[in-house]
């Protein structure tokens, strides 16, 4: 299987890739791209031989087929996608990838040259051997269809929800959600409006069932806010009705005739807009989210999804009608049974809160970092980082500014510890460049102080009272901006990053994280005060003990480089793709993707243009191969 999605591949020597949807089948990567002879067509890359070819010229000549415009679906060895030709229009196609020379088969849903636009609403969803999608024909409109992928010549079945030529636009809101053999989606008809539907895919001729939430012809637009969420056998979603407004709902998908349950948080016809801040977070059987009521405003709520009748519990942080807007900064973070989030109240401002989700009636605990009504904006820089039982974050107080803080989540009453890097009321803005990176028990980040500027720091999280260590790369109170290009990359015990100093410019550096007092090592690729800007294109990619990246020097330009991180004396190796001082900008489009020992990337040379390249990282002297 491929290690990742090669989002950008260019077979066109004069232009850029057209589309980034791909499909992996075994060792083959299918993608859409264009060349000067054939236009936008389906291509395949065999990663075992590293050869690319066009699969079929569906729209012959220079015309585009727009293959894969609405995505791909893989079922066994078969690949399904949409494509256009002037005879059949934009229709569903399929091929058997196991064939040496696969034939592209057409399912001409909108007979003749008209388009069915298969997959336009909600893409393609597989349940067992069946493939579901929405497509158009003039007799039925845009309706859900399905085929049996095991059939030698599959028949297109139509579920005509909006009977006749009208469209149900199935899947337009929230797509399709499969729960065991059942398929859930929203679709419209003139009798029920835009409502939740479901069918049993195990049936030979499935019946479309309707949950008419907004009774009559009105729309509930189920799934429009947040889609569909499954917890056990229950399906949760937000939907509208004139009596309850836009509220969270749930059904038991195991029931033969599921009953719609409404959590009318904003009682009456008003809407709670559940999940608008911070989304939905499940901790065990409990579901947490922020929702609105005119009495309490936007506050965190929770339900026990295992309960027969779910009761909405409110954690009223702010008090009154204003609302705490819980989860607005950093969302919700679960550590064990505890849930952490930032929320506001008039007494302590926007500050860090936590609850024990195991408690029957959880108490809201406040970590009043910026005392009084002033906000701390906990998590604004770098979010929250968990190392073992400790959670690290940046927060503001009037005495120390925006500084790194940490708490022990196992403590009954956690104490907020402050690492005042920029002493006094000034801010270090810890985590602003590159966030937080853990290597073993050590936490690395960039922070500012007047003596060192923005420089790399680290603490040992295992220490009872951690000391902040500074790697003053620039010196003289100036900033190295460590991690500005591509953050931090750990290879075994070594940490690699780009940083600035006036003698070497922006160059790659590394430290040994196991050293008691680590020394900053510099790889001065662009010799002297100029910068190589290592990692600017595609970042850093570690393959075993080797580290690959793009960097600049005056002799070779921006080219791919690699080092052996295990070598006693690190040598920078250069793969000069655009020979001479010109630049190939390796990794500028799509970065680097590893498949086995092969590293794929795009790069430029004047002969081939910007094309897909690959090297064998296992080779002592890797050769650059071009898929032109």
Number of C-alpha atoms within 10 A of each C-alpha: 12 17 10 11 16 25 15 24 27 25 25 21 18 12 14 18 19 17 19 17 18 20 22 21 18 14 13 19 19 24 27 28 27 27 18 14 12 19 21 27 26 23 21 21 20 15 19 11 9 16 13 19 14 18 19 18 21 23 22 15 11 15 19 20 27 24 30 28 22 19 20 23 21 20 17 14 12 17 20 23 25 26 28 28 20 16 12 21 22 25 27 27 22 21 18 18 19 12 10 7 11 14 14 15 13 19 19 21 25 23 15 11 15 20 23 27 23 33 27 20 22 23 22 22 21 18 17 13 13 16 20 23 24 27 28 26 20 16 13 21 22 26 28 27 21 21 19 16 21 12 10 7 11 12 14 15 15 18 19 20 25 22 15 11 15 20 24 26 24 31 26 21 23 21 21 26 21 18 17 14 13 16 20 24 25 28 28 27 20 16 12 21 22 25 28 26 22 21 19 19 21 13 10 7 11 13 14 14 15 18 19 20 24 22 16 11 15 20 23 27 24 31 26 18 20 17 18 21 16 16 16 13 15 16 19 23 23 26 27 25 20 16 14 21 22 26 28 25 19 23 19 18 21 14 10 8 11 13 12 12 15 18 20 21 25 22 15 11 15 20 24 26 22 29 24 18 21 20 17 18 18 17 17 14 13 16 18 24 24 29 28 25 20 16 12 20 21 27 28 26 22 21 19 18 21 14 10 7 11 15 15 15 15 19 20 20 22 23 16 14 15 18 25 27 24 31 25 19 21 20 21 22 20 17 16 14 13 17 19 24 24 28 28 27 21 17 13 21 22 26 28 26 20 22 19 18 21 13 10 7 12 15 13 15 15 20 20 20 25 23 17 12 15 20 25 26 24 31 24 19 23 20 19 21 19 18 17 12 12 16 17 23 24 27 28 26 21 16 14 21 22 26 27 26 21 21 19 18 21 12 10 7 12 15 14 13 15 16 19 21 24 22 15 11 15 20 23 26 24 31 26 21 23 21 21 23 19 18 19 14 13 17 19 23 25 28 28 26 19 15 13 21 22 27 28 26 20 22 19 18 19 13 10 7 11 14 12 15 15 17 20 22 25 22 15 11 15 20 24 26 24 32 26 21 23 19 21 23 19 18 19 15 13 17 18 24 26 28 29 25 20 15 13 21 22 27 27 26 21 22 19 18 21 13 10 7 12 15 15 14 14 19 18 21 25 22 15 11 15 20 23 25 23 31 27 20 23 23 22 25 19 17 17 14 12 16 19 24 24 27 28 24 19 15 13 21 22 27 27 28 20 21 18 18 20 13 10 7 8 14 13 14 14 18 19 21 25 21 15 11 15 19 24 26 25 31 26 19 22 18 21 22 20 21 17 15 13 17 19 26 25 25 26 23 17 13 9 16 20 27 26 24 22 23 20 18 20 14 10 7 11 12 13 15 15 22 17 17
